[in-house]
Amino acid sequence: MTSDYRPRPIPATALKELRLLDDAGRPALPYPDDEGGAPLRCCLRRSRVGERIALVSYAPLRRWAAETGADPGAYDEQGPVFVHAEDCAGPDPHATGHAFANSGALRVFRRYDSRGHIVGGRLLKVPEDGDAAFDRALTEAFADPGTALVHVRAVEHGCYLYRVDRP
């Protein structure tokens, strides 16, 4: 990737916990992916047919707040994310471009301040050059000095894809 914006997968320690009991208190139920294409938040790529995956409930802002001492209050939320059912190598260190920046997809760049409160957002229909569009959206988000982090989300299902911290 050529930009300063680094997507952050779900941290390994959180993944270990989520694979046992998710943030809604339910056990993970791994299954073989018969179709492929699920957006995996552990390695920031799409699943392949036959991989064992699990759909778990994840509270990204709550976990970030626990690390930073922030108090997101009512902005705390949890939702479904796909992860590998077992440990994986994480994102490919040689991958270029932004994860899940496929042309035509709808994405929201939701901005949070250091308290974990929403301070804005931007809707993006991903154009042909998704990487450049993601860079522009993130540059716009971090132009506000009050933005501490950005959640990139899929609009179609409202799902959290990944977090980007202020560079």
N, C-alpha and C positions, 0 to 999 in steps of 0.2 A: 504494500500500500504506500502511496506516495504522500499521504497527508499526515498531519500531526494528530489526527483523531483516531484513537485506538478503541475498537469495540472490546468490551470486557465480557467474557463468557461468565456463566455462573461459577463462582469460585469452587475449587476442589473440596474444601471443607464443607461447604453448603451442599454440594452434590452428594457427598458421602451420607449426610443426614437425610436429604430428600429421597435417596434410594431406599431408605429404611422407612421413614415416616415423613410425609410432606408437610408443608406449612399449614395445611388444613387439618392435620392430625390423622391423615389416612395413610395406610401402607401403600407403597408403590406396587403396581401390578404389571410387571414386565410382560412383553409379548413380542413375537417376531413380526416385523413390519412387512406385510404382504404387498404393499403398494410402493413404498419408498417415497421420498419427497418431504417428509416431516422436517420442520426447521428445528434442528437440535441446538439447544442453548448451552450445551457443554463444550461443543467444538465449533459452533457457528458455521455449520454446513447442513445440507439436506441429507436425510437418512437414505440409505441404500436398501433395496429389497433384501429381506432376510436378516437384517440387523435386529438385535434385540433392543427395544426401546421401552420407555415408560412415559406416560402422561401424568405429571405431578402438579400439585398446586404450589406456587412459589410466590413469596412476598419480597420482591427485590428491594423496595424502599425500606421495609422493616429491617432487613438484614444489613443494608447500608447504614441505617441509623444506629444499629447496635455497634457497628464498627467505629462510628464517628461521634456518637453521643448526641446526635440530632433527635428531635422529637417531631415526626411528621404529623402527629395527631390524626385528624380525620383523613389525611391524604394517604395513609397506610392502606394498602390494598394487596390482594393476592389473586392469582389467576393461573390458568393452565399453561404449562410449558412441556415440550418434549425434551427428553434427555436419553442418552444411552443408558441401558439398564445396568451396565457394569462400567468400571473405570474405562476411560478412553484417553487418548494422548492430548486432548484439547485441540485448540485451533492449530492449523498448519502454520508454522512460523514463516513459511515461504509464500503463503497465500498473498495475493495482491487484491486490492479493491475492498469495498465494503460488503460485509455479509448481508445477504437478503436484499440486495439493491436491484432486484430484477425488474426490468422494464414493464411498465403498466401497473405494477403493484401500488397500493396506497399505503403510505407510511405517515406516522405522526412522530414528530420530534418534540417530546414533552420536557420542558425545562423545570428544574427544581433548584431552590436556593439552599444555603447551608443548613437551614432548619428542616429541610425535606418538604417544603411547601411548594406547590406548583406556582410558577411565576410566568408561565406562558407556554405556547406551543406553536407548531407549524405543521400544516397538512401538506403532504407532497405526493403527487402522482409521479412515480418514478419514470423519468424520460429514458430515452435510449442510452444516454451516458449517465447511468445511475451513480457511478462513483463521483463524478464532478458535482452532481446535484446534491448528494449526501454531504460532500465537503462544503458546498455553499450553505446548506441548511445548518450545519454544525457551526460554521463560521458566524452565521447570523445569530445563532443561539448563544455562543460564547462572547459575542460582542457586548452583551449585557454583563457588566462586571458582577452582578448578583447571581448569575447562573453558576451553580457548583457542579451540576451534572445534568445529563440528558438521557432520557429513556427513549429508545427507538422502539416503536410499536407497530404492529400490523393493524390496519384499520378494519379489515374484513372481519376479524374475530376479536379485535381489541387486545390481542396478546402482546405481552412484553417480548421483545426480541433480544435486546442487550442494552447495556449501559455504556455511556461515554463520559469520562471525567474531563474536567477542564485540563487542557494540555499545560 
